[in-house]
Amino acid sequence: MRDNEKMIVKKGLETEYEEYVNKNQDGYGNACIVAGAAVGKLLDDGKTPEEAGQGLNDHDLTGFMAGVVASAIFHFHPRGDEFNKTWNKKWGVEDAKGTINPAILNVKI
């Protein structure tokens, strides 16, 4: 695993995270891994979930990719629950059981 793919992960998920990283080494998947590690590192450094989420702006991601990153943070990072609540609230959903992916939002006119 490269340095730009490392973040603290929940105890017991280290092997699963390493497998996740190793399975996503193509250009698309790796962009999600690198962005996720950057967000995770911001959380590791004590940034708020809002500040950590802003870290996604430094990466060239589609809405779907941003949702994948948020979902991975929720699953793997020790502060994932906290991040997920903030992420979902940003997209107007406060009681979701999972992670909102902004690529599937519907706009009502």
C-alpha positions, 0 to 999 in steps of 0.5 A, spaced: 500 500 500 502 506 498 503 512 502 497 516 499 492 510 500 493 510 508 489 512 513 487 510 520 481 504 519 477 501 524 480 496 528 479 489 525 478 492 518 485 493 516 485 487 512 479 488 509 481 495 507 488 493 504 484 488 500 479 494 498 485 498 496 488 492 492 482 491 488 481 498 486 488 500 482 485 502 476 485 509 474 477 510 476 478 506 483 485 509 485 482 516 484 477 514 489 482 510 494 487 516 494 481 521 495 478 517 501 485 516 504 486 524 503 479 525 507 481 520 512 487 523 514 484 530 515 479 526 520 485 523 523 488 530 524 482 532 528 478 536 522 471 536 523 467 532 518 465 538 514 472 540 513 474 533 511 469 533 506 471 539 503 478 535 502 474 532 496 474 538 492 482 537 491 480 531 487 477 530 480 471 526 482 464 525 479 458 525 484 458 518 484 465 517 485 464 522 491 459 518 494 463 511 493 469 515 497 464 517 503 461 510 503 468 507 504 469 513 510 463 511 513 465 503 513 472 503 514 474 510 518 473 510 526 470 517 525 466 514 519 459 514 523 460 522 524 462 523 517 456 519 514 451 523 518 454 530 516 455 527 509 448 525 509 445 532 512 449 536 507 444 532 501 438 533 505 437 526 508 438 526 516 435 519 517 439 514 512 441 508 514 447 508 509 451 513 505 447 518 500 450 518 493 449 525 490 449 522 483 442 518 484 439 524 487 432 526 484 430 534 483 423 535 483 421 541 479 
